[in-house]
Amino acid sequence: MSAATVAEPAARRGPSPLRRWLLRPEAPAVLFLLAVVVLFGALTDNFLRLANLQQILIQVSTVAIIALAVNQLIIAGEIDISMGSSLGLCAVAVGTVAVATGGLILPLLTGVAVGALIGATNGLLVTVARVPAIIVTLGMLYALRGVIFFVTGGASVSGIPMDARLVGRERLFGVGYSVWLLLALLLATWFVSRHTTWGRDVYAVGGNQAAARLAGLPIARTRFLGFVGVGVFTGLAALVYVGRTGGVQTSAGTGLELEVIAAVVLGGTSIAGGRGSVLSPVVGAVLVSAISTGMVLLRVPATWQSAVLGALILLAISFDGIRRRQVRGAA
């Protein structure tokens, strides 16, 4: 038997499992996260303690829940930067209803409804009025902040009952309810992405809009539902936020959009659309939280923490641009 006949079956088997994993969008972020854990574990005494690692997961849940939906929207070729103000208004709605009625279900439904309304408004302006998403959501970012001040009169929402704070405060088997909620939403997003028509359309629309249009795919509907999804997940994240904080300031959610976008792009999702995985935003969110926590333990000034986060976003976007040019060149 010749060497050629031996090599041919091996070639048909394709790349090894390790190589296939390394080609996944989230693989670089996972490796970077491991390096960050090792680095901060060596530089600080408290980073690798179980209590600190559990706290990182609890802290990351709000950002990661929103990032799951934003990830799908970015894969579809759109973007939403109004999440911070949207979370603030949803949290105000959740807190106000919780103070008035108590319980958990009605505040939850209120937060989801307000978030869905915001997402639907963004989606209609982008898909029907055909205003660029960056313009629509930037305007919404400031408009919603004004609505928050109008609704609250500049006062914070306080006195939220404990039963409405269940998701943000309580634990099950030592793991916060917010982490269980994140896991459930991750599994639901994975199922939708892999086993529904809309989930498959997201990648097709974001990867090549012209080809998607020729194939007759519902481009506008796909992107509209992406915006609505961001609103719904933001409403769920607001319930976690209120549960953790016990009150809502008028500044709630300020700057959150930077953390969410960082989680998505650092996790390996292409900012140009068409490429990413469901796991990417969660890995990216944990990475951002781990870096922030490590810098706090090292007593790095807050201004430098923001600078590091911004630099990482630029680095991730630059890396994605280089990768896309190499792919086009290879084709």
JOSUL-V424153 format. One line per field, one symbol per residue. ss: DSSP state (H for helix, E for strand, - for the rest). psi: psi as a letter, one per 40 degrees, with the letter a starting at -180 (. if undefined). burial: I if it has 24 or more other ideal C-beta (glycine too) atoms within 12 Angstrom, else O. A space follows every 50 residues. Layout:
ss = ???
psi = ???
burial = ???
This chain:
ss = --HHHHHHHHHHH---HHHHHH----HHHHHHHHHHHHHHHHH------H HHHHHHHHHHHHHHHHHHHHHHHHH-------HHHHHHHHHHHHHHHHHH H---HHHHHHHHHHHHHHHHHHHHHHH-----HHHHHHHHHHHHHHHHHH HH----E----HHHHHHHH-EE--EEHHHHHHHHHHHHHHHHHHH-HHHH HHHHHHH-HHHHHH----HHHHHHHHHHHHHHHHHHHHHHHHHHH--E-- -----HHHHHHHHHHH-------------HHHHHHHHHHHHHHHHHH--- -HHHHHHHHHHHHHHHHHHHHHHHHHHHHH-
psi = hiddddddddddeaiiddddddeidedddddddddddddddddidedeid dddddddddedddddddddddddddeeiiheedddddddddddddddddd daadddddddddddddddddddddddddefhhdddddddddddddddddd defeiihifhiddeeddediihfehiddddddddddddddddddeidddd dddddddgddddddefigdddddddddddddddddddddddddddeihie ehehedddddddddddeehheeiehiiddddddddddddddddddddefh iddddddddddddddddddddddddddddd.
burial = OOOOOOOOOOOOOOOOOOOOOOOIIIOIIIOIIOOIIOOIOOOOOOIOOO OIIOIIIIIIIIIIIIIIIIIIIIIIIIIIIIIIIIIIIIIIIIIIIIIO OOOIOOIIIIIIIIIIIIIIIIIIIIIOOOOOIOOIIIIIIOOIIOIIOO IIOOOIIOOIIOOIIIIIIIOOOOOIIIIIIIOOIIOIIOOIIOOOOIIO IIIIIIIOIOOIOOOOIOIIOIIIIIIIIIIIIIIIIIIIIIIIIIIIII OIIOIIIIIIIIIIIIIIIIIIIIIIIIIIIIIIIIIIIIIIIIIIIOOO OOOOIOOIIOOIIOOIIOOIOOOOOOOOOOO
